[in-house]
């Protein structure tokens, strides 16, 4: 029943991971080339961070839907101590 939501959550998480990985690589490249300072770079990095927060929010919203609406991962496993 929750397979569609699981897939949506996985997809958002996948792209969020790649986005923040690319942002980190960009930041490292800027630091290594000495271009990490300046108001333009700061504005671009802040805007990129805000976009990343949007991705993170959507991923978390899908995960919350899995837990609170579908109950994924909240049951007791058979044979597990209680």
Secondary structure, DSSP 4 states (H G I P E B T S, - for coil): --HHHHHHHHHHHHHHHHHHHHHHHHHHHHHHHT---SHHHHHHHHHHHHHHHHHHHHHHHHHHHHHHTT-TT-SPPTT---
